[in-house]
Amino acid sequence: MITVALTKGRLFKDFLKYMNENGLTVYNEALEEETRSLYTVVDNVKFIFAKGPDVPTYVESGVADLGIVGSDIIAEDAFNILNVSQLPFGECHFSVAALPEQQEFKVIATKYMNIAHTHFKNKRQDVSLIHLNGSVELAPLLGLSDGIVDIVQTGSTLRDNGLVEHEKIMEIHARLIANKRTFYTKEDEIYDFIKEIGVIE
């Protein structure tokens, strides 16, 4: 048996949609069931449900053999994992966003401190960063910051709050990650799984 770490939320819904649209439905019936359980077993695969930022930790520790996670998470923090493959879903991007009239950025609010730091450092732009865990859109509206660095998918949250994208930073997509040891010790089972989700023919 192999264990696969998933995150419930937008990326999980994108995963199920991708599987359904491509006729890859071997796991979908069990995964689509409404349940409060933190794991489910389908044939020889145990799926565990975790918060997105925790998925690489489960994989790194060997609790999970594989994980499906947004590239934003593994770009923000360093993990000792195998970054196996890009997956064809979960597309969005990082942007610098602010009120339309904002001209310069001295203070930025974000949850993604490392990504924001790297971006402005590469631009040789001196910016102070404020760490917030949620609703970063409030920061420029209340005068806490000049703008934000955040994930943008449809842009509706920005528009609802009167903000616009000023600069796109990087693309984000789903990634398949693996534990460095069990990727090889469970090679056959892992190969079967990644074939069943359409990563390989």
Summary of the structure (lengths in Angstrom):
residues: 201
radius of gyration: 18.8
end to end distance: 21.5
largest distance: 56.0
contacts: 625
relative contact order: 0.21
helix: 32%
strand: 29%
